[in-house]
């Protein structure tokens, strides 16, 4: 046997090793370089190339999950390259330490879907959002502490806020651009310059976002031009918000404040929101298109607020506070946006699409997806009733046994707000027995925000914060029963007034100059209707019964989007197949509630209505919404 020299053996081994390395390198390709989004001079730069953000706002919580992809495809079809979305803290943490990222709240799934549709994402995690959403997105349970100071360095607020952002980071930080996701930028707080000037607070929120894992994204603040100094930090990019006609005055304010930096119009208000009792807003699409054209021609980046508004389902619509006036928002968040509440393409969509396409000559802008099916539902009758109270001195058995007192109710000396009872939304009932005859004004100075007052279960008047109705005249006899049923009509979501937005009655009740003491309180959050028990067929009109739940059904051979006509129902809320559609109120301007097709089914569909009393118990589904028809209470 022939032996090999050491040199020969070494050569053979080295050759074999080199071959193995070559094969290994070919079998295991190197990971792609991390993508980057940064600022270079007066430009945004994406992966080393100048990038102009052409974004539109839409909020996943306001859109049925089954329609996310449809709306994102429509964003691409209008020429957008980015989507901006808020994250509503109160939706994701309904109770302290209880987090929900499932179903319609699966924020990560929404962002991944945006990426699949070729869109980048601007994330707006707050923790304050505004957005005409209840309490600006803050959880109502924060207000259970009477001393908490929202949007401040108060640790009773910042502790929960920082824990929340850290939990959100677990869901969404992996979806940043540098880690393979579509998130380009993350907003620090929101329009803080319109609220305060506490830089220590802003720094804590900035640091909380970084600690939550969002340091890989461009951080930015967003404020009006006159509020930039108060709402910004030196090491965080500043953007500016404004409405139609203001671009040529507001953008120079930003450029003067941060010279030589890229311009981002982080909210261009291409529509507006609606209040109960006021007309629906409609804005001029052609004038807006001209202004958008000018901004894009200057190389500025924009975010259209809103591209698609959607719906503030359930009890999530908020309220504005303007010159000491409370202005509750309707359920619809149509916003007169390019894509309507139900996903229909408006004139504004096509006008904006034409302008954007002109500024993206190298982009392939797809055709919009086919329109979604829309159906009518023939008129049907609400058939069964579950009244709030039954006989003269008893709450109805569906809510409490028929005894002179509310079994399960909470006894207090003075009325307290619903948050102290662990309630966030819905209605709350206050009951007392008057011990001596009295006649005079009934005053509830701390009412939030709408109430019906009953003596011996007979309606005697309404108190409405929106109309600044505090007192009503009352005459009672000894041992009369007094009930005050309060609706949380929507917490203020803008201005320092939000710090005081505890719902229900938060203070003394005065009758003829004397305080009424000794109350029983029944929270009615209406977040679980499974305990309702409906009796037989309705035999009386709702006005004779008082506040009540009603049930009905309708049958479908095929499903499609529709609009439930609530005219005649009065004031209340609707659920279909367990889905909370939102509030209705016959004062308008909104007279229909949007019903998405995915919430319907072939065959029998169940409807539950809670109403304070109306003139009709008949409903139908229309093919078009009614968003601008005023009525009377």
N, C-alpha and C positions, 0 to 999 in steps of 0.2 A: 504494500500500500504506500502510495506516494504521499509524503507529508508536505504541507504548505509552510512557507516562511511566515514569521510574525507580521512582516510588512504586507504580505498578501492577504492574510487573515484580516488585518486592520482595514485594508482597502475594501474587502468584501463586506465587512460589517458597516463601514461608513456609507458604502453605496446603498446597502439595504436600508439603512436609517434614512438616507436622503430620499429614497424612493417612498418610504413610508410617510415622511413629512409631506412630500408632494401630493401623495394620494389623500392624506388627511386634510391638507389645505384645500384640495379640490372638493372634498366631500363636505367640509364645514366652512361655507362662505362667511366672510366677516360681516358682522352686523352693520347695517347702514348707519351713516353718521347721523347724530341727533340733529333734528331740525331746529331752526332758530327764528325768532321774531324779536327784533330789537329796533332801537332808534339810532339812526346815523344822521346827524345834522338835522335838517328839516324834513326828513323822510322816515317812514316806517320801512323796514327792510325785512323781507321774508326769505330765508335761505340765501341771503346775499344779494337779493334783487329788490328794487323798490316795489312797494306794495301799497295800493290804495284800498282801504277798507270801505266796502259798500255793503252795509249791513242793514238788517231789519229786525225789529223787536217782536218776539212772540214768547209767551209764557206757557210752558208745558202743563202747568197745573190748571190752566184755563182751557185746555184742549183735550178731548177724549184721546187716550193713548192710541186707539185704533186709527186716529186721524193725524197723528204726528207726521208720518211719512208723506201723506197727501199735502199737508201745509208746507213741509220742507221742500217738496218738489215744486210747489208754486213759488217758493222763495227763489229757487234756482231759475225758474222760468221768468221771473221778473228781472233777472240779471244780477241778483245779489250774490256775493261770494262769502258772506258771513251772516250768522244769526246771533242775536244778543238775547239773553234770557235772565230774568230774576230767579232767585231761589227764595221761596217764602218760608221763613223759619217756622211760623206757626203751623203750616201745613205738615211739616216734617217732624215736629216735636209737639204733638197735641197735649202731652202731659210731661212733666219734668222727667227727663231721662228715658222717655219712651219715644223711640225714633221710628219713622215710617218712610221707607224708600221703595215701596212696592207699588205695583199697578200704575196708576196715573201719576204717582210721585217718584217713579224710578228715573231720577234725573240723569244717572249715568247712561241708561238706555236711550234717553232722548238725545244726549250729546253724541253717543255712538251712531245713532240714526242720522244725525246731521252730518257726521263725517262720511257715512256711507253715501249720502246724497251730494257729496262734494262741497260741503260748506264748512268754514271755520266757525269758531264759537267765541263770543265775548261772554264771560261769566260775571254775573252781578249778585254775589252772595250776601251783600249787606254787611252786618245783619239787619240793617234797616233798608226797606225797599221803597216805601211809598206806594206807587202803582195803583192808587184807588182800591187798595186791598186792606181788609180790616186791620187797624192799628199799624199800618205800614209794614205788615209782615211779622211784627213782634207777637209772641205767644201771649194770649190774654192772661195765662196763669202767672205771669210776672207781676201782674197788678194785685194779686192776693196780698202782697206785702204793701201795707199802706204808706211805707216810707221809701219805697224804691224810686230811684230817679232814672228814667229811661234815657238812653243816648248820653251817658255821662260816665265819669270814672268811678261812680258808685259801684263798689265791688258786688253788691247785691244784684246789679245788672250785668256788670262785665264778667263775673264768674260764669253764669249760665251762657252768656254770649260767646265767650272763648271756648267753653266746652262744646257748644254747638258747632262753631267753625272748625274745631278739631275733628269732630265727628263727620262733618261734611267733607273735610279733606280726605278722609279714608275712602269716600265714595268717588270723589271727582279729581283729586290731585293726580292720579295716574293717567288722566285723560288730557294732560297738558301737552302742548306741541312737542316739547323736548323729550317727552316720554312716549311719543307715537300717537298722541291724540290730537284733537282739533282745537283745543283751547289756546287762543293767542294771548288774551289779556284778561285780567281779573280786576274788578272795581273795588276800591276801598270805600266802604260806607256808601252813602248816596246823597248828593246835594246837601251836604252838611253845612255849607256856607249859608244856606237859607234858614238854618236852625240855630247855629251857635258858632263859637270861635274858640273852642277848647282844643288846642293842639295836642295836649297830653292824651285826650280821648282818642283823637285821630291816630296818634302814634300807637296806642294800644291795639286798635283795630288793625292797623297795618302789620304790626308785629304778630298779632294773632293769625292773620292770613299766612304770613311767612311760616310761622310755626306749624300751621296746619298742612304745610307742604306746597303752598302755591308760590313759592319763591322762584320757580322756573318760568313763570309767566310775567309779562309786563304788567305792573300794577299801575292803576290810574285812579284819579278822582274825577267827579263830574259835578259842575255847578253852573249857575247862571253867570254871565259876564261880570256883573257887579258884586258877586259873592265869591269870586275866585280867591281872594286873599284869605277869607275866613275859612274856606273849605278845603284848602290844599296843604300839602307838605312839600318841602323843598326837594326831597329825593323821590317823589312820586309824580309820574306824568300827569298833567292837568288837561282835562277836556272841558268842553263848554256845551250847555244845553240852551235851546231857544226855539221859538216858533216861527211860522211863516212871516216873511217880511223883515226879519231881524238879522239875517246873515251878515249883511254888510256893516252892521253896527256892533254885533256881538263878537264876531271873529276878530276884528281889530283889538278888542279888549283882551282877548286871549293872547294874541300875538305881542301886545305890549307887555302883558304880564309874564309871558314865557317866550321871549324873542328867540328866533332861530330854531324853534322846535316844530315838529309836525302838528298840524291842526286836525283834531278829531271833534266833530260835532256829535257828541255822544247821545243826544236826543234831539231829533228834528221833529217837532210835534205836527204831524201831517193830519191830525184830527183832534178830537177832544172828547172828554167823558161827559156823561149825563147825570143830572140830579133828578130825584123824584119831584114832580110838580113843575118842571121846566122843560122847554122844548129840546128835542134831540139836536145835537150839533152836526152841521154839515159844512165842509170847508171847500175852498176853491182849488180843484185839482190842477188846473192850468197854471195858475199863479205859483203854486208850489213846485210844479215841474220846472218852471223857468228858474226858480231859485236853486233847485237841486242841480240843474244844468250848470248854473254859474259856479256853484261850489265844486262840482266835479271837474269843471274846466280849469279851476285854480289848483287842482291836485289835492284838495282837501278830502279827508275821510269823513264818512257820515254814517249815522245809524238812524233809520226811520222809525220813529216811535208814534204809532205802532205800524208794523207791516201787517200783522193779523192780531186783533185784540182778543177774540174769544169771549169767554163767559166767566163771570165770578160766581161759580156754582155754589149752591148751599147758602150759607150765611156769611160768605167771605167778602162781599162788597163793602167798601169802607165809606168814608165821608170826608168832605172838605171842610175847612174852617177858614172863612174869609170875612174879615172885618167883624169879628165876634158873631158871625152867623154860621149855624150848623147846617150843612148841605149834604144829606145822605145820597149816596150813589145808587143807581139802578143796578139790577143784576147783570144786564147785558154790558159787555165791554167792547161792543162793536167798534167804537172810536172813529167811525167814518174812515176806516183804514182801507188800504188797497185790497185786502181780502176780508170779506165781511165776517160777522160773527159765526156764520155757519159754513164758511169756507168758499163762498161764491166770489168770483172775480168781479171787481167793480170797474167803473170807468177809470178810477184813479190807478188801478193796477196797470192798465194798458198805456195810459199816459206816462206813467213812471217807467214802464218797461222800455218804451221808445227812447226816452232820455238816457237811461242807463246803458242801453245797447250802443248808443252813439259813443260812449266813453269806454266801451270794452270791445274794440273792433277785432281783437284777436281771440275773443272768447266765444265758445259755442254755447249759445243760450237756448236751452231746450224749449219745446212747446209745452204749454201747461197741460197737466193731466186732465182727463175727461171730467166733466161736471159730475158731482155726486147726485144720486137719485133723491128726489124730494117727493113727499107724499102728502095727501090730505087724510085726515081722520074724520069720518062723519060724526056728527054731533052725538054725544052719549050722555047719560045721566049718572050723577053720583048717587049711589043706591043705598049706602049704609052710613050710619052715624055713630060717632063716639064722642058725646059732648064732654066738655071740660068739667062741667058739674051737672048733677042730676036733680035731686030734690032741693028744698030751700036751704038746708044747712049741711049739705054733703058734697064733697068732691065726687065726681062720677067714679064708679067702681073700676073703670079702666085705668084710673090713676091712683085710686086710694079707696079702701073700704068705705061703705056708706055709714059713717058715724058723724057726730056733730063736729069733730075736729079732723084735721088732715093727718091721718096716720102716716108716719114717715116724713111728715113735714118738719121743719126746723123752727123751734120756738126762740124768738129773740125779743129783747125789750124794744129796740128800735130797728127799723129796716136797715139792711146792709146790702152792698152791691153784690152782684152775682159771682164775681171772682172770689170773694171770701168763702163761698160755698163750693168752690171747685168747678164752677160752671164758666164756660167760655162764650157760648153762643146760644141763640134761641130766645125763649121767653122765660119770664119768672113771675110767679104769682104771690102777692102779699095779701094776707087776710087778717082782719081784726074784728072784734065786736065792740061797738060803741056803747059805753056804759050809761050815758046820759044824753038827753035830747040836746041838739045843737043846730044852729042855722048860721051859715056864713061861708067864708071862702075856705076851700080845701087847698092847701099850698104844699107843693113838693119841690122845694128849691133845688134839690140835687137829683132831678130825674134825668136818666139817660136810657132811651131817648124818646120813646113813644109809649103812651099808656091809655088804656080804657079803664074807667072808674065805674064800679057797680055798687049799688045799695040794694041789699036783699036780692042780688043777682039781676037787677034791672039796670041797664046802661043809663048813666046820668050824664056822661060827658067824656071828652077826650083831652088829653094833655099831649102836646106835640112840641118837642124841643125845636124843631125846624121853624115853627111859627112863633116861638118864644111864648108858648102857652103854659104858664106855670099854675095859676089858680083857676078853680071853677067853683061855682056856687053850689052848696050842698045843704040839704035839710034832712036831718036824721032824728029818729026817736030812740029812746033807750032800748038797748039790746038789738039794735039793727046790725046787720052784717055789712061790712065794708070790704070790698075786694078791689085791688089795683093790679091789673094784668099788664106787665111791661114787656115790650119788645126791644131787644138790642138791635136797633135799626142799622147799625154799622158804626164802628169806632172811627174817630178822626184819624186820618193817616198822614197828615201833613201839619207842620207848625208845632210849637211847644205845647199846644193844647192836648196833644196826644198823651202827654204825661198824666192827664186827669181823666182819661177815658174809661173809667169804671162804669159798667152798665147796671141797670136796675135803679133802685133807690138807695142813695148813699148819704142819708142824713135824716133829719127829723121830718115827720109829717104833721102839719099844723091844721087843725080844724077850728074855725071861729076863734082863733087866737090861742088855742090850747093844743099842746102836743099830745098826739095819740100814742099810747104805749101798749106793749103787749101784743106782739104780732106772730103769726105763723107764716112761714115762707116755703114755697114749693118751687124748686128749680125745674124748669122744663127745657132742657138743652136740645131735645128733638134730634139727638144723634143716633138713637136706636128706637125704631118704631115697632119692634117685634113684640113688645108687651101690650100693644093696643088690642083691644077686643071690641069689635063692631057688633052692634045689635042688629035688629031686624030692619026692614025697609023704612026709609025716611017718611014720616007722617006730618012733618011741620016744616015751615020755611026756616032757613038759618037765622034770620033776624029774630025769630021767636025763641030759638034755642040758645043763642049766645055763642061764645067761642066753642069751636068743635072741630074734630077731625071727621072727614068724610072719605068714603072709599067707593071706587067704581072700577069698571074695566072696559076694555075695547078689544076687538079681535082684528088681526091683520093677516092678510095673505102674503104680503111682501113688506119689507121694511125700507125706510128711507128717512132722511131728515124731515122734521116737521116743526111747526111752531104752535104751541098750545095756547089757545085763545083764552085768556083769564078775565076778560071783561065780564063784569057781573059778579065776580067772586069776592070783591071787597079788598081785604088786606090779609096776607098770610104767606104760605109757602107750599110748594108742590114736590112730591116724590113720584117717580115712575119706575116701577120694577126695582125699588130700593135705591134708585139714584136720586140725589137731591138736586132738583133743577134750580131752585133759588127762590127769592122773594118775589111776590107780585103785589101791586097796589093800584087800585083803580084810578088814582090821581094821575097816572101816566108820568112821562110820555110812553114808557114801555108798557104795552098791553098784551104781549105774547112772551112765552118762555121757550127758548130754543131746546128742542129734544133731538139729540144726536141719534142717528140710525143705529149705531152699535149698542145703544141702551134699550132698544126695542127688540122684539122677537116675533117670529111668526106664531100665530095662535093668540092666546089670551095675554093681555098686558094689564098690569094692576096699577091703579092710580090712587094716591092718598093726598088729600088736600087738607091743610089746616087753615081755617079762616076765622077772623073775628066777626064775620057776618057779612053777607052780601045779598044781592037781589035775585041770584040765580044759582042753580046747582048743575048747570049743563056746560059741557066742554066740547071742544072740537079742535082738530089739528089743521092749521092753514099751511099753504105752500109758501107763503111769504110772511116775514116778520112785520109786526106793527110796533115801531119804535118811536113814533112821533104823534101820539094822539093823547092830548090832555083830557082829563076827566075831573070829577069832583068826588069828594069823600062822602 
